[in-house]
Amino acid sequence: MKAKDLMLGDLVFSNNKQMRVYSISKKDDSITLLSEENGMMLVAWDVEPIPLSWSDVLEKIGFKSVWMVSGLALEFDGIYINYNEHNNNCLLICNRSNGERLCVYEVEYVHQLQHALSLCGIEREIKL
């Protein structure tokens, strides 16, 4: 993944370690990453996305299983995900409390979930 695909705060892998995007340089497209494990920073030009999974990601964020007409889904603060664990395909549906649909996104990676939540107006820091 390149800098153009990221936002500040995104969780990614670099050198097989989970890192958070700290800054992005427009000058040379470098990405400054912060390790939440030890506070060290490093500069990279290419990083790997973190795949979404039920046990490793969605459950830790706070999603709970719920039954809907379409089958099993995950819910968290009015956000619903139709999740297919076999291929890590997720359909994120953001609803208001009155049922009005705000947005629908297909997400496969943690940084995409972060972007979709932000676009739905939900500012939540994701910690894994």
N, C-alpha and C positions, 0 to 999 in steps of 0.2 A: 504494500500500500504506500502511496505517496502522500506528501503533505496536503495536496489539494482535496484529498478524501477525508480529512480529519478536522476536528474542532478542538479547542482547548479543553482539557479535562477528560478527553477520550481515553479509555483503557485499551492498551494494545500489548503485544508481545514484541520484545527485542532481545536478541541473544538468549532466547528461551526463558526470559523473565517477564513478569507482568509489570508494565510501566504505565504511567499516566502522562499524556501530552501536556507539557508545561508551556511551551511556546513554539511558534512556527515562523520561520524566517521567509519573508517574501523575496529577499535578496538572492538566496541560494537554495530555497526550498528545503532547508534543513529543519529537522524536528528535534527540539530539546525535550528529553524525557526525564521524568522524575520517578525514582524507585520508591514506592511506599514502604518497602521492606526495610531499607536502610538509609533513605534520604539522599542517596547518590544521584547525580545527574549525568546524562550522557547525550551526545548529539548523534543523530542517525539521519539517513536519507531515505530509508526504506524500513518499514515495520510490518509485522504480521497481525492480522485481526484475531480476536478471541472469539471462537465459535460459541453460540448460545447453546446451553444445555439446561435441562430441568434441574438436576442435582447440583451442578457446579455454579450456575449463574442465577436462573430465575427464582429458585427457592430461596437463595441467600438474599435476594433483593426484597423478597416479601410476597411474591405471588403465591396464591392459594388455588387449589383445584376447585372448580365449580362445574356443575352440569348446566348446559344450555341446550336449546333446541338443536343446534348443530353438533352437539356431542360435548365431550370433555373440553374444557377451556381453563385458562388460568386468569385470575382476577387480582387486581391490586389497585386500590383507590379509584375505581371506576374505569380502569384500563383492562381490556380483555385481550387475551392472546389465544388464538386457535393454534395449538402447537402440535406438530407432528415430530415425535422424537426419533423416528426412523431416518429422517433426512435433515433434521435440524431446521426445518422450514417453519417459520412463525408468521402469522398474520396478526399484526398489532392493530387493535381497534380502540380508539380513544373516545369515550362517551362522556357527556355531561351528566349530572345527576338526574336531569329530566329526560334522559334517553337520547338526546340529540347527538348524532355522530359528528365528531370534530374532524377526525382524520383516520385513514387506513393506510398502513405501511406494511410491506413485506420485509422482514428483517431476518438476517442469518447470523449476524455477528453483534457483539456487545456494543461496539461503537455505533452501529446502525440503530440499536435500541436507544442509546443515549441521544442520538440526533432526533429520532422520532418522538421521544418524550419531550424534548426541548421544543420541537415544532408544535406539539400539542399544548404547549404552555405549562408543562410539568417540569419544574426544575428540581431534580433530585440527584444527589451525588451517589453514584453506584460504587459500592465497595465490595470486593470479592474476597 
